[in-house]
Amino acid sequence: MRTADNRLILGHRISEWCGHAPMLEEDIALANIALDLIGQASSFYTYYGKLEGKTEDYYAYRRDAGEFQCIPFVELPRGDFAQTIARLFLWASFDVLYLENLTSDSDQEIAGIAARSLKESKYHLRHSAEWVLRLGDGTKESHEKIQNSFNYYWPYLGGLISSNQSLKGLFFENVSKHLSKATLKTPTAELITSNNHSEFLEPLLAEMQFLPRKYPDAVW
């Protein structure tokens, strides 16, 4: 459920760029990445729903904030473009490792969802990694913005790796190598270990769940 919730909430955050990205191509790219993440969430919700007799829409639209298992890292506001790229790069750097492990899960359906999601996550990593290089090794302003963005998100990585300690070493090694390549410094801030929801989750859900809750019997 946490795997699905993280994808749904991060997908929603990235979708907020639709119509607001700095260039048309990036507007389309971010919209597609958001759709990928929400589609992955849908697959995991559907699988979980078979065990509980509930639909994916129930998990997305009928639960209150306290029932979600997502981490603060994905709940934080959209921020500027540099913040979006930094968060996406950190997420995808971890997610590729996580999904690679999950493809060998003993549950074949879970392994299949992971394999399909992995192809998308590798694209998300490649896309965000290219932007990290462009911003980090670009102008003084772009360098400062992307560095500040990594500094901002770094403490929240504690929630991302808390339940996957076996991936921690390789994750930080890969990230640090790429930051160095982009002339950026690896942050040293202490990681936040608490996964209590941020104050940003409830307003996000209020917007995302408005129509299904106001018109629960509506059909399209």
C-alpha positions as CSV (number, residue, x, y, z in Angstrom):
1,M,0.0,0.0,0.0
2,R,2.8,2.4,0.7
3,T,4.3,1.6,-2.7
4,A,1.0,2.6,-4.3
5,D,0.3,5.6,-2.1
6,N,3.7,7.1,-2.7
7,R,3.2,6.9,-6.5
8,L,-0.3,8.4,-6.4
9,I,0.7,11.4,-4.3
10,L,4.0,12.1,-6.2
11,G,2.1,11.7,-9.5
12,H,-0.4,14.2,-8.3
13,R,2.3,16.7,-7.4
14,I,4.1,16.4,-10.7
15,S,0.7,16.7,-12.6
16,E,0.5,20.2,-11.1
17,W,3.0,21.3,-13.7
18,C,0.6,20.5,-16.6
19,G,0.3,23.8,-18.4
20,H,3.0,25.5,-16.3
21,A,6.3,23.9,-17.3
22,P,9.1,26.2,-18.6
23,M,8.8,24.8,-22.2
24,L,6.2,22.8,-24.2
25,E,8.3,19.7,-24.4
26,E,8.8,19.6,-20.7
27,D,5.2,20.2,-20.1
28,I,4.4,17.0,-22.0
29,A,7.3,15.1,-20.4
30,L,6.2,15.9,-16.8
31,A,2.5,15.1,-17.6
32,N,3.6,11.7,-19.0
33,I,5.7,11.0,-15.9
34,A,2.8,11.9,-13.7
35,L,0.6,9.5,-15.7
36,D,3.2,6.8,-15.4
37,L,3.3,7.1,-11.6
38,I,-0.5,7.2,-11.2
39,G,-0.8,4.2,-13.5
40,Q,1.7,2.3,-11.4
41,A,-0.3,3.2,-8.3
42,S,-3.5,1.9,-10.0
43,S,-1.8,-1.4,-10.7
44,F,-0.8,-1.9,-7.1
45,Y,-4.2,-0.7,-5.8
46,T,-5.9,-3.1,-8.1
47,Y,-3.8,-6.0,-6.9
48,Y,-4.3,-5.1,-3.3
49,G,-8.1,-4.6,-3.9
50,K,-8.4,-8.3,-4.9
51,L,-7.4,-9.2,-1.4
52,E,-9.9,-6.8,0.2
53,G,-12.7,-6.7,-2.3
54,K,-12.2,-3.0,-3.0
55,T,-11.5,-1.0,-6.1
56,E,-8.6,1.2,-6.9
57,D,-10.9,4.3,-6.8
58,Y,-11.7,3.4,-3.2
59,Y,-8.0,3.6,-2.2
60,A,-7.4,6.8,-4.1
61,Y,-10.6,8.7,-3.3
62,R,-12.4,7.3,-0.3
63,R,-9.6,7.2,2.3
64,D,-8.8,10.1,4.7
65,A,-5.2,11.4,5.2
66,G,-4.7,9.2,8.3
67,E,-5.3,6.1,6.2
68,F,-2.6,6.9,3.6
69,Q,0.8,5.3,4.1
70,C,2.8,7.7,1.8
71,I,5.9,9.5,3.1
72,P,6.4,13.2,3.6
73,F,9.0,13.3,0.8
74,V,6.2,12.9,-1.8
75,E,3.7,15.1,0.0
76,L,5.8,18.3,-0.1
77,P,4.5,21.1,-2.4
78,R,5.5,21.2,-6.0
79,G,8.0,24.0,-5.6
80,D,9.8,25.5,-8.5
81,F,11.2,23.6,-11.5
82,A,14.6,22.9,-9.9
83,Q,12.8,21.4,-6.8
84,T,10.7,19.2,-9.0
85,I,13.7,17.9,-10.9
86,A,15.7,17.3,-7.7
87,R,12.8,15.4,-6.1
88,L,12.2,13.3,-9.2
89,F,15.8,12.5,-9.6
90,L,16.1,11.3,-6.0
91,W,12.8,9.4,-6.2
92,A,13.7,7.7,-9.5
93,S,17.3,6.9,-8.3
94,F,15.8,4.9,-5.5
95,D,12.8,3.6,-7.4
96,V,14.9,1.9,-10.0
97,L,16.8,-0.1,-7.4
98,Y,13.6,-0.8,-5.5
99,L,11.7,-2.1,-8.6
100,E,14.7,-4.2,-9.7
101,N,14.6,-6.0,-6.4
102,L,10.8,-6.4,-6.6
103,T,10.9,-8.0,-10.1
104,S,12.2,-11.2,-8.3
105,D,9.4,-11.2,-5.8
106,S,7.9,-14.7,-5.2
107,D,4.5,-13.3,-6.0
108,Q,4.4,-13.3,-9.8
109,E,1.8,-10.7,-10.1
110,I,3.8,-8.3,-8.0
111,A,6.9,-9.1,-9.9
112,G,5.1,-8.4,-13.2
113,I,3.8,-5.0,-12.0
114,A,7.4,-4.2,-10.9
115,A,8.8,-5.2,-14.3
116,R,6.4,-3.0,-16.2
117,S,7.0,-0.1,-13.8
118,L,10.7,-0.5,-14.0
119,K,10.8,0.5,-17.7
120,E,9.0,3.7,-16.9
121,S,11.1,4.5,-13.8
122,K,14.4,4.1,-15.8
123,Y,13.1,6.8,-18.2
124,H,12.2,9.0,-15.3
125,L,15.7,8.6,-14.0
126,R,17.3,9.3,-17.3
127,H,15.1,12.4,-17.9
128,S,15.7,13.9,-14.5
129,A,19.4,13.1,-14.5
130,E,19.9,15.0,-17.7
131,W,18.2,18.0,-16.2
132,V,20.3,17.8,-13.1
133,L,23.4,18.0,-15.3
134,R,22.0,21.0,-17.3
135,L,21.0,22.9,-14.2
136,G,24.0,22.0,-12.1
137,D,26.6,22.8,-14.8
138,G,24.7,25.7,-16.2
139,T,24.4,29.3,-15.0
140,K,25.2,30.5,-11.5
141,E,21.5,30.9,-10.9
142,S,20.5,27.4,-12.1
143,H,23.4,25.9,-10.1
144,E,22.3,27.6,-6.9
145,K,18.7,26.6,-7.4
146,I,19.3,22.9,-8.0
147,Q,21.8,22.8,-5.2
148,N,19.3,24.4,-2.8
149,S,16.7,22.0,-4.0
150,F,18.8,18.9,-3.1
151,N,19.6,20.5,0.2
152,Y,15.9,21.0,0.9
153,Y,14.8,17.4,0.0
154,W,17.8,15.6,1.5
155,P,16.5,15.2,5.1
156,Y,13.3,13.7,3.8
157,L,15.2,10.8,2.2
158,G,15.0,9.1,5.6
159,G,11.4,8.2,4.9
160,L,12.3,6.9,1.5
161,I,15.0,4.5,2.6
162,S,13.7,3.6,6.1
163,S,12.1,0.3,5.1
164,N,14.7,-0.6,2.4
165,Q,18.1,-0.3,4.2
166,S,19.6,-2.9,1.9
167,L,19.4,-0.3,-0.9
168,K,20.8,2.6,1.1
169,G,24.5,2.3,0.3
170,L,24.1,1.9,-3.5
171,F,21.4,4.6,-3.6
172,F,23.6,7.2,-2.0
173,E,26.7,6.1,-4.0
174,N,24.8,6.5,-7.3
175,V,23.3,9.9,-6.3
176,S,26.6,11.3,-5.1
177,K,28.4,10.3,-8.3
178,H,25.8,12.1,-10.4
179,L,25.8,15.2,-8.2
180,S,29.6,15.4,-8.5
181,K,29.3,15.1,-12.3
182,A,26.9,18.0,-12.2
183,T,29.3,20.1,-10.1
184,L,27.0,19.8,-7.1
185,K,27.8,18.9,-3.5
186,T,26.2,16.0,-1.8
187,P,24.2,17.3,1.1
188,T,25.2,16.2,4.6
189,A,22.0,17.1,6.5
190,E,20.8,14.6,9.0
191,L,17.9,12.4,7.7
192,I,14.5,12.6,9.3
193,T,13.4,9.2,10.5
194,S,9.8,10.1,11.3
195,N,7.2,9.3,8.7
196,N,4.4,11.3,10.2
197,H,2.3,13.0,7.5
198,S,3.2,16.6,6.7
199,E,0.6,19.4,6.8
200,F,0.5,19.3,3.0
201,L,-1.3,16.0,2.6
202,E,-4.8,16.9,3.7
203,P,-5.1,20.0,1.3
204,L,-3.7,17.8,-1.5
205,L,-6.3,15.1,-0.9
206,A,-9.1,17.7,-0.5
207,E,-8.4,18.9,-4.1
208,M,-7.8,15.4,-5.5
209,Q,-10.8,13.8,-4.0
210,F,-13.3,16.6,-4.4
211,L,-15.4,15.3,-7.3
212,P,-15.7,11.7,-6.2
213,R,-16.7,12.7,-2.7
214,K,-19.2,15.4,-3.8
215,Y,-20.8,13.2,-6.4
216,P,-20.2,9.6,-5.1
217,D,-22.6,8.0,-7.6
218,A,-21.5,9.8,-10.7
219,V,-20.5,7.7,-13.7
220,W,-18.8,8.8,-16.9
